[in-house]
């Protein structure tokens, strides 16, 4: 999928949060790494692991598509953090 001519990659059921950040043209302070350090995000990820099981995020350090990835629900949460416009776009695209 593309947003502002930037491809947002999906690997299995995980969306590239890094690509989302780039596509939204967000400031450096809203990188996935910084978002995951926020207390609210830590609580979200912890509760996810308790209720659903497994980690909803992972990081690929090398290769062509390196960056942070998140499950659909985590990607949508991150999209909401980036902007309302982007969040609504992601909701529509993910549903399709």
C-alpha positions as CSV (number, residue, x, y, z in Angstrom):
1,X,0.0,0.0,0.0
2,X,1.2,3.5,-0.7
3,X,0.7,6.8,1.1
4,X,2.1,10.0,-0.3
5,X,4.0,7.8,-2.9
6,X,5.8,5.9,-0.1
7,X,5.2,2.1,0.1
8,X,4.2,0.7,3.5
9,X,5.5,-2.8,3.5
10,X,3.7,-5.7,5.1
11,X,5.5,-8.9,6.1
12,X,3.1,-11.7,7.0
13,X,0.6,-10.0,9.3
14,X,2.9,-7.2,10.4
15,X,3.0,-3.6,9.0
16,X,6.2,-1.5,8.8
17,X,5.9,1.2,11.4
18,X,9.1,2.7,10.0
19,X,7.4,3.0,6.6
20,X,4.4,4.5,8.2
21,X,6.5,7.1,9.9
22,X,8.2,8.0,6.7
23,X,5.0,8.1,4.6
24,X,3.4,10.4,7.1
25,X,6.5,12.6,7.0
26,X,6.5,12.8,10.8
27,X,9.2,14.5,12.8
28,X,12.1,12.5,14.2
29,X,10.5,12.6,17.7
30,X,7.6,10.4,16.4
31,X,9.8,7.5,15.2
32,X,8.5,4.0,16.1
33,X,11.4,3.6,18.5
34,X,10.4,6.8,20.4
35,X,6.7,5.8,20.4
36,X,7.5,2.4,21.9
37,X,9.3,4.1,24.8
38,X,6.2,6.1,25.8
39,X,4.6,4.8,29.0
40,X,1.2,4.5,27.3
41,X,2.7,2.4,24.5
42,X,4.5,0.2,27.0
43,X,1.2,-0.4,28.8
44,X,-0.5,-1.3,25.5
45,X,2.2,-3.8,24.5
46,X,2.3,-5.3,28.0
47,X,-1.5,-5.7,28.1
48,X,-1.5,-7.2,24.6
49,X,1.0,-9.8,25.6
50,X,-1.1,-10.7,28.7
51,X,-4.5,-10.9,26.9
52,X,-3.5,-12.1,23.4
53,X,-0.1,-13.7,23.9
54,X,3.0,-13.3,21.9
55,X,4.8,-10.1,21.0
56,X,2.8,-7.7,18.7
57,X,6.0,-6.0,17.5
58,X,9.4,-7.0,16.1
59,X,12.4,-5.3,14.6
60,X,14.3,-6.4,11.5
61,X,17.9,-5.1,11.8
62,X,19.3,-6.0,8.4
63,X,18.2,-6.5,4.9
64,X,16.1,-4.6,2.4
65,X,13.1,-4.0,4.7
66,X,14.7,-3.3,8.0
67,X,12.8,-1.3,10.6
68,X,10.1,-1.8,13.3
69,X,7.0,-3.8,12.5
70,X,3.7,-4.2,14.3
71,X,0.6,-6.3,14.1
72,X,-2.5,-4.7,12.5
73,X,-3.9,-3.4,15.8
74,X,-0.5,-2.0,16.9
75,X,0.0,-0.4,13.5
76,X,-3.4,1.3,13.8
77,X,-2.5,2.5,17.3
78,X,0.7,4.0,15.9
79,X,-1.2,5.5,13.0
80,X,-3.4,7.3,15.5
81,X,-0.4,8.7,17.2
82,X,1.1,10.0,14.0
83,X,-2.1,11.9,12.8
84,X,-5.9,11.7,12.7
85,X,-5.8,11.9,8.8
86,X,-3.3,9.0,8.6
87,X,-5.2,7.0,11.1
88,X,-8.5,7.2,9.2
89,X,-6.6,6.3,6.0
90,X,-5.0,3.3,7.6
91,X,-8.4,2.2,9.0
92,X,-9.9,2.2,5.5
93,X,-6.9,0.5,3.8
94,X,-6.6,-2.2,6.4
95,X,-10.3,-3.0,6.2
96,X,-10.0,-3.5,2.4
